[in-house]
Amino acid sequence: MKGQVKEQEAELEQNKEMRTKITSARDFRKQASDLHAKVTELAELAQKHHDLMVESYRKADKSREAADAAHKSFVEAQESADAEHKSFIACQKELRDYDKVISGLRKKTKKVKVTKEQKAVRTGSRTPLQELPRRRETYLPTISCCSSVQNSSDFFLQPFLSSRPDLQVLSTKTTG
């Protein structure tokens, strides 16, 4: 059979027109073979890049899952922080309210104390200073004032001095 094929080819090659067509057919086969090899090479390269792309998609999916979990955790932490901040603001407001109440009580207490002391001085009754234990033998207070303020101090000290005979005033008159 091979022999017959070779004989037929030899006959065909003797014909000039057939020979050119056989030669061009061989050239086309060679070109087709070269192109097929190139297409096969490019197909393998495309498959390699496709595999890399699929792997990249898998990695991106894992990264997206991790990012979603981190974002969910962030949102939960932010909501928790907002709740704590609201609680802090409420406590701070309460604290300011308590400070206002305490400040009001202090002002009221100061007014009451001043009023009691003023009443005691005006009525001539015993003042808190007069209620201290008296020790004449160890303590004999002396009040001295400079002459420029003596008259005004007499005015302010008179109710106090009249109720405290144990005090001695060094100078009650102004000079000059």
Number of C-alpha atoms within 10 A of each C-alpha: 6 7 8 9 10 11 12 11 14 12 12 15 16 10 10 10 10 14 16 12 13 15 12 12 12 12 12 12 12 12 12 12 12 12 12 12 12 12 12 12 12 12 12 12 12 12 12 11 12 12 12 12 12 11 12 12 12 12 12 12 12 12 12 12 12 12 12 12 12 12 12 12 12 12 12 12 12 12 12 12 12 12 12 12 12 12 12 12 12 12 12 12 12 12 12 12 12 12 12 12 12 12 12 12 12 12 12 12 12 12 11 12 12 12 12 14 15 13 13 14 15 11 11 13 13 14 17 10 9 12 8 8 7 11 9 10 6 7 10 12 11 10 12 13 16 11 15 11 10 18 15 12 15 16 10 11 13 12 15 19 15 11 15 13 8 15 16 13 13 10 13 14 10 12 8 5
